Amino acid sequence: MSTRVVTQNNLDLAVIELRGSLVGGEETDDLKKVAKDLLEQGNRKLVIDLERTDYINSPGIGSLVHILLAYKEKDGIVKLCSLGKHVQNTFVITKLTKVFDIEDTRKQAIQSFEHSVA
C-alpha cells in the first residue's frame, strides 16, 4: 500500500490517498504516522480517499478507527470517500457506516466540509 497526501489552504484540509491493500504492518503504521503528523501540524479536516484501496482487513480498519479517534480528541473531523465495492461491503457488514462519515466521491467529501462551516 502507498499513501499520498494533498493539502489545501495551508493545511486547513488534507486528503490522504491510499493505494493497494490496507492489511496491517508497515502500511497501517505509515498511515497512522502520516495522519498524526498532519494533526500535529494543525490539520483538523481530513479526507481519506479509498478509491484505489482494493482490500481492507481488521488491522486496516483499526488504523482508520485510530485516526478517527485521534482527530475527534482534537475536535477534528475525518471523512472517508470513494469506497470500492469490496471495501464498502466490509464497512456495511461491520456496521462502520454508522461510525464513519462516508461520501461517494472526494469532491463531495471536500464540499461537505465547506457546507459544514459555522
C-alpha positions as CSV (number, residue, x, y, z in Angstrom):
1,M,0.0,0.0,0.0
2,S,1.2,3.5,-0.7
3,T,-0.1,6.9,0.5
4,R,-0.1,10.3,-1.0
5,V,-1.0,13.5,0.9
6,V,-2.6,16.5,-0.7
7,T,-3.2,19.6,1.4
8,Q,-5.3,22.7,0.7
9,N,-5.4,26.2,2.2
10,N,-2.4,25.9,4.4
11,L,-3.3,22.5,6.0
12,D,-7.0,23.6,6.6
13,L,-8.0,20.5,4.6
14,A,-5.9,17.4,3.9
15,V,-6.5,14.4,1.7
16,I,-4.7,11.1,2.1
17,E,-5.0,8.9,-0.9
18,L,-4.5,5.2,-0.2
19,R,-3.5,2.7,-2.9
20,G,-3.4,-1.1,-2.6
21,S,-4.4,-3.2,0.3
22,L,-4.7,-1.9,3.9
23,V,-3.9,-5.1,5.9
24,G,-1.7,-4.2,8.8
25,G,2.0,-4.0,9.4
26,E,4.1,-1.2,7.9
27,E,1.1,0.1,5.8
28,T,-1.1,0.8,8.8
29,D,1.9,2.2,10.8
30,D,2.7,4.5,7.9
31,L,-0.9,5.7,7.5
32,K,-1.2,6.4,11.3
33,K,2.1,8.3,11.2
34,V,1.0,10.4,8.2
35,A,-2.3,11.3,9.9
36,K,-0.6,12.0,13.3
37,D,1.9,14.4,11.5
38,L,-1.0,16.2,9.9
39,L,-2.8,16.5,13.2
40,E,0.3,17.8,14.9
41,Q,0.7,20.4,12.2
42,G,-2.7,21.8,12.9
43,N,-4.9,19.9,10.4
44,R,-8.5,19.3,11.7
45,K,-10.3,18.3,8.4
46,L,-9.1,15.1,6.9
47,V,-10.4,13.1,3.9
48,I,-9.2,9.6,3.4
49,D,-9.7,8.6,-0.2
50,L,-10.1,4.8,-0.6
51,E,-10.8,4.8,-4.3
52,R,-7.6,2.8,-5.1
53,T,-7.8,0.6,-2.0
54,D,-8.8,-2.8,-3.1
55,Y,-8.9,-4.7,0.2
56,I,-9.1,-3.9,3.9
57,N,-9.0,-6.2,6.9
58,S,-9.3,-5.8,10.7
59,P,-5.9,-4.2,11.3
60,G,-6.6,-1.8,8.4
61,I,-10.0,-0.9,9.9
62,G,-8.3,-0.5,13.2
63,S,-5.9,2.1,11.8
64,L,-8.8,4.1,10.4
65,V,-10.6,4.0,13.7
66,H,-7.4,5.0,15.5
67,I,-7.1,8.1,13.2
68,L,-10.8,8.9,13.7
69,L,-10.4,8.9,17.5
70,A,-7.2,10.9,17.4
71,Y,-8.9,13.6,15.3
72,K,-12.1,13.6,17.4
73,E,-9.9,14.1,20.5
74,K,-8.5,17.3,18.9
75,D,-12.0,18.4,17.7
76,G,-11.2,17.3,14.2
77,I,-13.3,15.6,11.5
78,V,-12.4,12.6,9.3
79,K,-14.4,11.7,6.3
80,L,-13.9,8.6,4.1
81,C,-14.7,8.7,0.4
82,S,-14.7,6.6,-2.8
83,L,-15.1,3.2,-1.2
84,G,-14.8,0.4,-3.8
85,K,-17.3,-2.4,-3.7
86,H,-15.3,-4.8,-1.5
87,V,-14.3,-2.1,1.0
88,Q,-17.8,-0.7,1.1
89,N,-19.2,-4.2,1.8
90,T,-16.7,-4.6,4.6
91,F,-17.9,-1.3,6.2
92,V,-21.6,-2.3,5.8
93,I,-21.1,-5.8,7.3
94,T,-19.2,-4.4,10.3
95,K,-21.7,-1.5,10.7
96,L,-18.8,1.0,10.4
97,T,-21.0,3.1,8.1
98,K,-22.6,4.3,11.4
99,V,-19.2,5.3,12.8
100,F,-17.6,7.0,9.8
101,D,-18.8,9.9,7.7
102,I,-18.6,8.4,4.2
103,E,-19.1,10.3,1.0
104,D,-19.3,8.8,-2.5
105,T,-16.6,11.0,-4.1
106,R,-13.6,13.1,-3.0
107,K,-15.4,16.2,-4.4
108,Q,-18.5,15.5,-2.2
109,A,-16.3,15.0,0.9
110,I,-14.5,18.3,0.4
111,Q,-17.7,20.1,-0.4
112,S,-19.3,18.7,2.8
113,F,-16.6,20.4,4.8
114,E,-17.4,23.7,3.0
115,H,-21.1,23.4,3.8
116,S,-20.5,22.4,7.5
117,V,-18.5,25.6,8.3
118,A,-20.2,27.5,11.1
